[in-house]
Amino acid sequence: MLSIEVNSEPQKEKQTALSMAQRMKQPPIVVGSGPAGLFCALALARAGLPPIILERGKDVDRRQTDVELFWKTGVLQTNSNVQFGEGGAGTFSDGKLTTGVHGPYVRRVLEEFVNAGAPSEILYRAKPHIGTDHLREVVKNLRRIIQEHGGEFRFEHQFTGFSTENGRLCSVRAVRAQTPEHAYSEAASAVVLAIGHSARDTFSMLLENHIRMEQKNFSVGVRIEHPQEKIDQSQYGKFAGHPALGPADYKLSAHLADGRGVYTFCMCPGGRVVAAASEENHLVTNGMSRFARDERNTNSALLVSVDAKDFGGDHPLAGVQFQKNLERRAFALGGGGFIAPAQLAGDFLLGRESCGVGEVGPSYRPGVRWTDLRGLFSGEITRALQQAILLFGQKIEGFSSYDAVLTAVESRSSSPVRIWRGASGASSAAGLYPCGVGAGYAGGIVSAAVDGMKCAQTILTSN
Ligand SMILES: Cc1cc2nc3c(=O)[nH]c(=O)nc-3n(C[C@H](O)[C@H](O)[C@H](O)COP(=O)(O)OP(=O)(O)OC[C@H]3O[C@@H](n4cnc5c(N)ncnc54)[C@H](O)[C@@H]3O)c2cc1C
């Protein structure tokens, strides 16, 4: 592991934390060990205020076993999967560390990654990525650093409720290993909600407890897969395959006449499409690559923006319901067992069912069922996806080729809700701090980690 100077223990932060530790009777609690939760916990622990981390999923090694089994057999563990468990949603990803966020925290996040074993090239590359293979190790090392500074990890502990006194948080409730007899409550005055965008039960619980939240627009669509070789040829021309170049990527977007945005997202060169469900009978896709990005296909999400008009109501959780309906339809269209519905791009454009594989072998496991994806979406979303394929085909040769594979459904591009937070950084209950992607304040690994660090700073200076 490369050791680099991480500028994360400035004396002032530490002094503030030490005097606050004397004032705060209980350690802070961080819910979730995704990038937001981990970096919040790391910043708190380094500053001398080590937190308790409640994570509903398992540690990364046991989680990996569950995920591999799911991809092989379609048997899902609802609390240990691609969304839930140590490292959060990005653990089985390409580990792209590109972000639209700027400022000193971004550098600190990258330095902490390197300190925890990520390749040092992420400090200077324009489009840094570390791959799922490095990420799993980095996540474990981050845990060790937090523990060395006094932090406590509780895996398979789900945050299920909280109590307030005079509008201020005073305790949390949790349940261990999903067994009601293992429910307990813990006094707490500062709790960070770094729960990610898939914790639908937790969103509902928060709303029932009058935590202010609102709908947030997001995007839905499919994964599109091409042979990496074709994308290399389109992007590099005669230099395609040159060892210094690495597998090519792309990022495409357009605004359609009806006002909808269409774009590609989370591209995984030399990677695979993964089953990313976290609920029974709900099918979800996403993408993942190893650091080497050495698989045959390239894939990316092909997305259409959706809003309250698509959700059919202004209830704060209407977007969640919209997602759920899509995921249930995708599950049914695949025929069950988390087999994903898939279609050739050419058939999707022509409006006819696909009957079998073409030139591109789909990488999704446990498998795909050839069908007609037009049954999945509204007419408007289908037309937007069709236009996107044709438009992007004008920019990347081969993008709209007949045999490109569409696998559905890509439904969890970002959070469908935003948990309100005021100028103090807290939610409508004082002491409860919404953080990261699930709360609606970040959009990827690095921005979630940055939000986690900022949230720690808020706690360190405001309690
Ligand atoms: C397959 C895949 C590939 C991706 N690829 C990339 C990429 O290459 N680059 C990128 O920037 N982003 C990528 N993303 C998105 C990125 O992973 C997320 O934006 C990021 O992980 C969000 O961080 P977070 O900490 O806010 O939430 P999450 O990472 O979702 O973490 C939330 C954690 O909270 C836990 N939790 C939820 N509810 C509770 C509860 N009630 N009690 C206890 N614990 C709870 C969950 O188990 C989870 O571990 C990918 C996502 C997926 C699924």
PDBQT file of the ligand as one rigid body, heavy atoms in Angstrom, charges set to zero:
ROOT
HETATM    1  C1  LIG A 501     -23.221  -1.343 -10.341  1.00  0.00    +0.000 C 
HETATM    2  C2  LIG A 501     -22.976   0.115 -10.064  1.00  0.00    +0.000 A 
HETATM    3  C3  LIG A 501     -21.954   0.759 -10.740  1.00  0.00    +0.000 A 
HETATM    4  C4  LIG A 501     -21.663   2.104 -10.457  1.00  0.00    +0.000 A 
HETATM    5  N1  LIG A 501     -20.583   2.691 -11.064  1.00  0.00    +0.000 NA
HETATM    6  C5  LIG A 501     -20.171   3.917 -10.663  1.00  0.00    +0.000 A 
HETATM    7  C6  LIG A 501     -18.952   4.472 -11.120  1.00  0.00    +0.000 A 
HETATM    8  O1  LIG A 501     -18.197   3.840 -11.874  1.00  0.00    +0.000 OA
HETATM    9  N2  LIG A 501     -18.625   5.722 -10.687  1.00  0.00    +0.000 N 
HETATM   10  C7  LIG A 501     -19.424   6.458  -9.836  1.00  0.00    +0.000 A 
HETATM   11  O2  LIG A 501     -19.068   7.593  -9.468  1.00  0.00    +0.000 OA
HETATM   12  N3  LIG A 501     -20.590   5.938  -9.390  1.00  0.00    +0.000 NA
HETATM   13  C8  LIG A 501     -20.964   4.689  -9.766  1.00  0.00    +0.000 A 
HETATM   14  N4  LIG A 501     -22.127   4.155  -9.267  1.00  0.00    +0.000 N 
HETATM   15  C9  LIG A 501     -22.946   4.982  -8.364  1.00  0.00    +0.000 C 
HETATM   16  C10 LIG A 501     -22.283   5.058  -6.989  1.00  0.00    +0.000 C 
HETATM   17  O3  LIG A 501     -21.982   3.779  -6.568  1.00  0.00    +0.000 OA
HETATM   18  C11 LIG A 501     -23.198   5.750  -6.013  1.00  0.00    +0.000 C 
HETATM   19  O4  LIG A 501     -23.473   7.048  -6.498  1.00  0.00    +0.000 OA
HETATM   20  C12 LIG A 501     -22.536   5.857  -4.630  1.00  0.00    +0.000 C 
HETATM   21  O5  LIG A 501     -22.189   4.588  -4.141  1.00  0.00    +0.000 OA
HETATM   22  C13 LIG A 501     -23.491   6.533  -3.662  1.00  0.00    +0.000 C 
HETATM   23  O6  LIG A 501     -22.865   6.631  -2.426  1.00  0.00    +0.000 OA
HETATM   24  P1  LIG A 501     -23.669   6.753  -1.067  1.00  0.00    +0.000 P 
HETATM   25  O7  LIG A 501     -22.689   6.519   0.012  1.00  0.00    +0.000 OA
HETATM   26  O8  LIG A 501     -24.441   8.019  -1.080  1.00  0.00    +0.000 OA
HETATM   27  O9  LIG A 501     -24.746   5.575  -1.086  1.00  0.00    +0.000 OA
HETATM   28  P2  LIG A 501     -24.543   4.012  -1.261  1.00  0.00    +0.000 P 
HETATM   29  O10 LIG A 501     -23.241   3.711  -1.905  1.00  0.00    +0.000 OA
HETATM   30  O11 LIG A 501     -25.772   3.516  -1.920  1.00  0.00    +0.000 OA
HETATM   31  O12 LIG A 501     -24.458   3.461   0.231  1.00  0.00    +0.000 OA
HETATM   32  C14 LIG A 501     -25.564   3.412   1.077  1.00  0.00    +0.000 C 
HETATM   33  C15 LIG A 501     -25.329   2.339   2.123  1.00  0.00    +0.000 C 
HETATM   34  O13 LIG A 501     -26.311   2.476   3.143  1.00  0.00    +0.000 OA
HETATM   35  C16 LIG A 501     -26.739   1.209   3.549  1.00  0.00    +0.000 C 
HETATM   36  N5  LIG A 501     -28.076   1.363   4.128  1.00  0.00    +0.000 N 
HETATM   37  C17 LIG A 501     -29.218   1.753   3.494  1.00  0.00    +0.000 A 
HETATM   38  N6  LIG A 501     -30.247   1.818   4.344  1.00  0.00    +0.000 NA
HETATM   39  C18 LIG A 501     -29.761   1.456   5.559  1.00  0.00    +0.000 A 
HETATM   40  C19 LIG A 501     -30.360   1.312   6.838  1.00  0.00    +0.000 A 
HETATM   41  N7  LIG A 501     -31.652   1.571   7.052  1.00  0.00    +0.000 N 
HETATM   42  N8  LIG A 501     -29.574   0.882   7.865  1.00  0.00    +0.000 NA
HETATM   43  C20 LIG A 501     -28.253   0.604   7.683  1.00  0.00    +0.000 A 
HETATM   44  N9  LIG A 501     -27.643   0.725   6.463  1.00  0.00    +0.000 NA
HETATM   45  C21 LIG A 501     -28.383   1.155   5.419  1.00  0.00    +0.000 A 
HETATM   46  C22 LIG A 501     -26.706   0.375   2.291  1.00  0.00    +0.000 C 
HETATM   47  O14 LIG A 501     -26.590  -0.995   2.587  1.00  0.00    +0.000 OA
HETATM   48  C23 LIG A 501     -25.464   0.924   1.584  1.00  0.00    +0.000 C 
HETATM   49  O15 LIG A 501     -24.312   0.185   1.874  1.00  0.00    +0.000 OA
HETATM   50  C24 LIG A 501     -22.454   2.814  -9.531  1.00  0.00    +0.000 A 
HETATM   51  C25 LIG A 501     -23.520   2.178  -8.882  1.00  0.00    +0.000 A 
HETATM   52  C26 LIG A 501     -23.779   0.839  -9.141  1.00  0.00    +0.000 A 
HETATM   53  C27 LIG A 501     -24.916   0.155  -8.434  1.00  0.00    +0.000 C 
ENDROOT
TORSDOF 0
